[in-house]
Amino acid sequence: MRYVSYVKPVPTKAYVEKYVDPDFFLTKCQACSGFGTSWACPPFDADPMDYWNKFKIFIIVCQKLIFDEADKEAYRNSPVDVESHVKKGEVARDGIFNINLVLDQHTQALNKELYRMEELFPGGEALISGQCDVCGKSNCSRLRGIPCLFPDKKRHSLESIGGNCVDTITDFFGFDMKWVEDGELPDYFVQIGGLLLPE
């Protein structure tokens, strides 16, 4: 396995006009088991377009996790209940491939890169991959009916505020998103996020 990152800066206004539709993607979010469980995800009290409009530049960051033939073979031979066959935090053991942990690590690797970019560009805000985890996984104060405890650190994902991830990846980077099909690991998985800059 190896990671490859791609970066593309675009004017936020132009991006929003073509790739952002909060109402359409709200219906997609409603199908997620995490819907309404994080202050960084819908439903929102405010219009996501107000959030987008605060920024002038969107640096799109796409990260590819590329699999080799050994990864594909290990995945092919791994049991469905792979977590019961490996130690917690282990990606592989005795040829068993823990794809769930691999995907979690892929998400964490991209988010780490995005948070590093935030440090380099004061005033910028990352659009992370996956759900906000400032309070820990599945531990958002929204679950307890309490306002966000860390509004300065809360981060949205691109799709949570209406961004079209699939079209963004295809149009800006020239490749498609891939998924497991017929029990076969694809050549790669893609995660996408970015950094919004006020100027």
C-alpha positions as CSV (number, residue, x, y, z in Angstrom):
1,M,0.0,0.0,0.0
2,R,1.1,3.5,-0.6
3,Y,-0.4,7.0,-0.5
4,V,-0.3,9.7,-3.2
5,S,-1.7,13.2,-2.6
6,Y,-3.0,15.6,-5.1
7,V,-3.7,19.3,-4.5
8,K,-5.7,21.8,-6.6
9,P,-6.5,25.4,-5.6
10,V,-9.7,26.9,-7.0
11,P,-11.8,30.1,-6.3
12,T,-14.4,29.1,-3.8
13,K,-17.2,31.0,-5.7
14,A,-16.5,29.1,-8.9
15,Y,-16.4,25.8,-7.0
16,V,-19.6,26.4,-5.2
17,E,-21.5,27.4,-8.4
18,K,-20.7,24.0,-10.0
19,Y,-20.2,21.5,-7.2
20,V,-22.2,22.5,-4.1
21,D,-25.8,21.6,-3.5
22,P,-26.6,21.3,0.2
23,D,-30.3,20.4,-0.3
24,F,-29.4,17.5,-2.7
25,F,-26.7,16.1,-0.4
26,L,-28.8,16.5,2.7
27,T,-30.9,13.6,1.4
28,K,-27.7,11.5,1.1
29,C,-26.6,12.5,4.6
30,Q,-30.0,11.4,6.0
31,A,-29.2,7.8,4.9
32,C,-26.0,7.8,7.1
33,S,-26.2,6.2,10.5
34,G,-24.4,9.3,11.8
35,F,-27.1,11.7,10.7
36,G,-27.9,14.2,13.4
37,T,-25.2,12.9,15.8
38,S,-22.5,15.5,15.2
39,W,-22.6,19.3,15.2
40,A,-20.3,19.2,12.1
41,C,-23.0,17.3,10.1
42,P,-26.6,18.0,9.0
43,P,-29.1,19.0,9.9
44,F,-27.8,22.5,10.5
45,D,-29.4,25.6,12.0
46,A,-27.6,27.8,9.6
47,D,-27.4,27.7,5.8
48,P,-24.2,25.9,4.6
49,M,-23.9,28.4,1.8
50,D,-23.2,31.1,4.5
51,Y,-20.3,29.0,5.6
52,W,-18.9,28.7,2.0
53,N,-19.3,32.4,1.4
54,K,-16.9,33.3,4.1
55,F,-14.0,31.9,2.0
56,K,-12.3,33.0,-1.2
57,I,-10.0,30.1,-2.0
58,F,-10.6,26.3,-1.8
59,I,-7.5,24.1,-1.9
60,I,-8.9,20.7,-2.8
61,V,-6.8,17.8,-1.4
62,C,-7.3,14.3,-2.7
63,Q,-5.5,11.3,-1.4
64,K,-5.2,8.0,-3.1
65,L,-4.5,4.8,-1.2
66,I,-3.1,2.5,-3.8
67,F,-3.2,-1.3,-3.3
68,D,-0.7,-3.8,-4.6
69,E,-1.4,-7.4,-5.6
70,A,-0.4,-8.7,-2.2
71,D,-3.0,-6.4,-0.5
72,K,-5.7,-7.7,-2.9
73,E,-4.8,-11.3,-2.3
74,A,-4.8,-10.8,1.5
75,Y,-8.2,-9.1,1.3
76,R,-9.6,-11.9,-1.0
77,N,-8.6,-14.5,1.6
78,S,-9.7,-12.6,4.7
79,P,-12.8,-13.7,6.7
80,V,-15.8,-11.4,6.9
81,D,-15.4,-11.0,10.6
82,V,-11.8,-9.9,10.2
83,E,-11.7,-8.0,13.5
84,S,-12.0,-11.2,15.5
85,H,-8.9,-12.6,13.8
86,V,-6.4,-9.8,14.4
87,K,-5.3,-7.8,17.4
88,K,-6.9,-4.4,18.0
89,G,-5.0,-1.9,15.8
90,E,-3.4,-4.5,13.6
91,V,-3.8,-4.1,9.8
92,A,-2.7,-7.6,9.0
93,R,-1.8,-10.9,10.6
94,D,-1.1,-14.3,9.0
95,G,-2.3,-13.0,5.6
96,I,-5.6,-11.6,7.0
97,F,-6.3,-8.0,5.8
98,N,-8.3,-5.7,8.1
99,I,-9.8,-3.4,5.5
100,N,-11.8,-1.4,8.1
101,L,-8.7,-0.4,9.9
102,V,-6.9,0.4,6.7
103,L,-9.8,2.8,5.7
104,D,-9.7,4.4,9.2
105,Q,-5.9,4.9,8.9
106,H,-6.4,6.4,5.4
107,T,-8.9,8.9,6.7
108,Q,-6.6,9.8,9.6
109,A,-3.6,10.3,7.3
110,L,-5.6,12.7,5.1
111,N,-7.0,14.6,8.1
112,K,-3.5,14.9,9.6
113,E,-2.3,16.5,6.3
114,L,-5.2,18.9,6.4
115,Y,-4.7,20.0,10.0
116,R,-1.0,20.6,9.1
117,M,-2.1,22.8,6.2
118,E,-4.3,24.8,8.7
119,E,-1.2,25.6,10.7
120,L,0.6,26.9,7.6
121,F,-2.4,29.1,6.5
122,P,-3.8,31.1,9.5
123,G,-7.5,31.8,9.0
124,G,-7.9,28.6,6.9
125,E,-10.3,25.9,7.9
126,A,-10.0,22.2,6.9
127,L,-12.8,20.3,5.3
128,I,-11.9,16.9,6.7
129,S,-12.6,13.3,5.5
130,G,-15.3,11.6,7.6
131,Q,-17.0,13.0,10.7
132,C,-15.5,15.5,13.1
133,D,-13.7,13.7,15.9
134,V,-12.5,16.5,18.1
135,C,-14.5,15.0,21.0
136,G,-13.6,11.5,20.1
137,K,-15.3,9.1,17.8
138,S,-19.1,9.0,18.4
139,N,-18.8,11.3,21.4
140,C,-20.1,14.6,20.1
141,S,-22.0,16.7,22.6
142,R,-24.9,16.7,20.2
143,L,-25.7,13.2,21.3
144,R,-26.4,14.7,24.8
145,G,-28.3,17.7,23.5
146,I,-25.5,20.0,24.5
147,P,-24.1,22.8,22.2
148,C,-20.7,22.1,20.6
149,L,-18.0,22.2,23.2
150,F,-15.3,23.2,20.8
151,P,-16.8,25.4,18.0
152,D,-13.3,26.7,17.1
153,K,-12.1,23.2,16.4
154,K,-15.2,21.7,14.9
155,R,-14.6,20.7,11.2
156,H,-17.0,19.8,8.5
157,S,-16.5,17.2,5.7
158,L,-16.9,18.4,2.1
159,E,-20.1,16.4,1.6
160,S,-21.7,17.5,4.9
161,I,-21.9,21.0,3.6
162,G,-23.1,20.0,0.1
163,G,-19.9,19.3,-1.9
164,N,-20.1,16.8,-4.7
165,C,-17.0,14.6,-3.9
166,V,-17.4,12.2,-6.9
167,D,-17.6,15.0,-9.5
168,T,-14.8,16.9,-7.8
169,I,-12.4,14.0,-7.9
170,T,-13.2,13.2,-11.6
171,D,-13.2,16.8,-12.9
172,F,-10.1,18.1,-11.0
173,F,-7.9,15.0,-10.8
174,G,-9.0,12.9,-13.7
175,F,-9.8,9.6,-12.0
176,D,-12.9,8.0,-10.5
177,M,-13.8,6.9,-7.0
178,K,-13.5,3.1,-6.5
179,W,-15.3,0.7,-4.1
180,V,-15.1,-3.0,-3.3
181,E,-17.0,-4.9,-5.9
182,D,-17.8,-8.6,-6.1
183,G,-15.5,-9.2,-3.1
184,E,-12.5,-7.7,-4.9
185,L,-10.4,-4.8,-3.6
186,P,-10.0,-2.1,-6.3
187,D,-6.7,-0.7,-7.4
188,Y,-7.2,2.2,-5.1
189,F,-9.5,4.1,-2.7
190,V,-9.8,7.9,-2.6
191,Q,-10.4,10.3,0.2
192,I,-11.1,14.0,-0.4
193,G,-11.0,17.1,1.8
194,G,-9.5,20.5,1.5
195,L,-8.7,23.8,3.0
196,L,-10.9,26.9,2.8
197,L,-9.0,30.2,2.9
198,P,-10.5,33.7,3.5
199,E,-8.3,35.3,0.9
